[in-house]
Amino acid sequence: MSQSTDLLAPVWTHLTAVQPVRGEGIYLYDADGKRYTDFTSGIGVLNTGHCHPKVVEAIQKQAGQLIFGQMNIVIPPTTVALAEALNEVTPAAIDRFFFSNSGAEAVEAAVKLAKHATGRRNVIVFQGSFHGRTAQTMAMTTSKTVYRHNYQPLPAGVFVAPYPYSYFYGWDEEETTAFCLKQLDMLLIGQSTPEETAVIVIEPVLGEGGYVPASAGFLQEIRALCDQHGILLAVDEVQSGFGRTGKFFAFEHAGIEPDIIIMAKGLGSGMPISAIASRRELMEKWQVGTHGGTYGGGNALATAAAKATIEIILEENLAENAAKMGTYLITKLRQLQKSYPVMGDVRGQGLMVGVEFTDGNGRYDKATAKAVANSCVEQGLLLLTCGSYDNVVRWIPPLIVTKEQIDEAVTIFTTALSKA
Ligand SMILES: Cc1ncc(COP(=O)(O)O)c(C=O)c1O
């Protein structure tokens, strides 16, 4: 039995009208007991699956002790414990942590930190990125116009360089990397001088923009460019972090160290918590009292859940499972691609896998991508689309997923493809 949703603001988009009352592992259940296979992980939030017993236990235990301690008033021990846990999974030089509630808030915090730490004002982002829905992060988001439609003008000082999206350009990785670096160089000549540029913010794997991993070479060159000009490098790991791509953080694939790591989603297994991490000498330049918030760092349920999440990812080797299952999924999808040329590109890193749909002329085929995703949903498999042209089906199951569960999902996807 579903409840009326008339009282809810219509501004949300909804993949389904499902009203789940229970979640367990990769599954959601409605009040009638109908089961749905969740290959969205709540858009990359539930890396440990729905209601992981250890996350549930951490929240229940904490709720009986302390729910909230406001950070400007006290310092909850759970916040300190979470910083210690994050310190173990971030590069050695990164040893200071700031907490907030959402991904957008963390991106905002990263920009504010970068401005104070460098004394510079401008921000460089990449075409197709999604960084959030607040004013600053809308200005940094270029994945689709819908996110900024009728909200402009937005904060100034944001400059957009091309993302190394080889399939979009129709070039190989090397050519694409060279082109994007040349354009970035030109941006620093023509639009924002290095001396004015505080930070370059990049998603190591473009999320909402189409599930496109940046090549290691590109990320290494950006790191070198930042070092050359004293620009900070911030990686937005909101969607790609916490084991999702087969490493704890996606930037690790490129062997680089960022100056700021932006985290949210997978950090809290569903509790609203986000963080930025940086080096002490940068954090010490962030003028005391110029940033903060009522809830950030103070919600002890969220920090306890986040600490449990990190422990689960490490104890259950979820990054390794993501790497293994991701390779397995991509191999299966590439086999399928041979029979369905409408699957123009199959790509990804770990369990952040995209299938880009294109027609016979190589044009974006949103209609087929949507029809396939909708048919999967009708068959009980929740799959999202993404991409600026909305023509990419994104596979982002919880990292606990098994081969058998992937087999079942690909069977449903194959039925959907044959119908579409
Ligand atoms: C890469 C990235 N950055 C930032 C955000 C914004 O996070 P939130 O929706 O929690 O504000 C998202 C959300 O999808 C994201 O994918």
Ligand as a Chemical Component Dictionary entry (heavy atoms), coordinates in Angstrom:
data_LIG
# 
_chem_comp.id                   LIG 
_chem_comp.type                 NON-POLYMER 
_chem_comp.pdbx_formal_charge   0 
_chem_comp.three_letter_code    LIG 
# 
loop_
_chem_comp_atom.comp_id 
_chem_comp_atom.atom_id 
_chem_comp_atom.alt_atom_id 
_chem_comp_atom.type_symbol 
_chem_comp_atom.charge 
_chem_comp_atom.model_Cartn_x 
_chem_comp_atom.model_Cartn_y 
_chem_comp_atom.model_Cartn_z 
_chem_comp_atom.pdbx_ordinal 
LIG C1 C1 C 0 30.870 14.481 -7.622 1  
LIG C2 C2 C 0 29.803 15.114 -6.807 2  
LIG N1 N1 N 0 30.075 16.238 -6.121 3  
LIG C3 C3 C 0 29.156 16.850 -5.354 4  
LIG C4 C4 C 0 27.870 16.363 -5.275 5  
LIG C5 C5 C 0 26.853 17.069 -4.423 6  
LIG O1 O1 O 0 26.549 16.293 -3.318 7  
LIG P1 P1 P 0 25.190 16.570 -2.488 8  
LIG O2 O2 O 0 24.056 16.167 -3.366 9  
LIG O3 O3 O 0 25.350 15.696 -1.275 10 
LIG O4 O4 O 0 25.180 18.003 -2.142 11 
LIG C6 C6 C 0 27.529 15.206 -5.977 12 
LIG C7 C7 C 0 26.150 14.669 -5.921 13 
LIG O5 O5 O 0 25.728 13.890 -6.724 14 
LIG C8 C8 C 0 28.515 14.566 -6.761 15 
LIG O6 O6 O 0 28.239 13.460 -7.456 16 
# 
loop_
_chem_comp_bond.comp_id 
_chem_comp_bond.atom_id_1 
_chem_comp_bond.atom_id_2 
_chem_comp_bond.value_order 
_chem_comp_bond.pdbx_ordinal 
LIG C1 C2 SING 1  
LIG C2 N1 SING 2  
LIG C2 C8 DOUB 3  
LIG N1 C3 DOUB 4  
LIG C3 C4 SING 5  
LIG C4 C5 SING 6  
LIG C4 C6 DOUB 7  
LIG C5 O1 SING 8  
LIG O1 P1 SING 9  
LIG P1 O2 DOUB 10 
LIG P1 O3 SING 11 
LIG P1 O4 SING 12 
LIG C6 C7 SING 13 
LIG C6 C8 SING 14 
LIG C7 O5 DOUB 15 
LIG C8 O6 SING 16 
# 
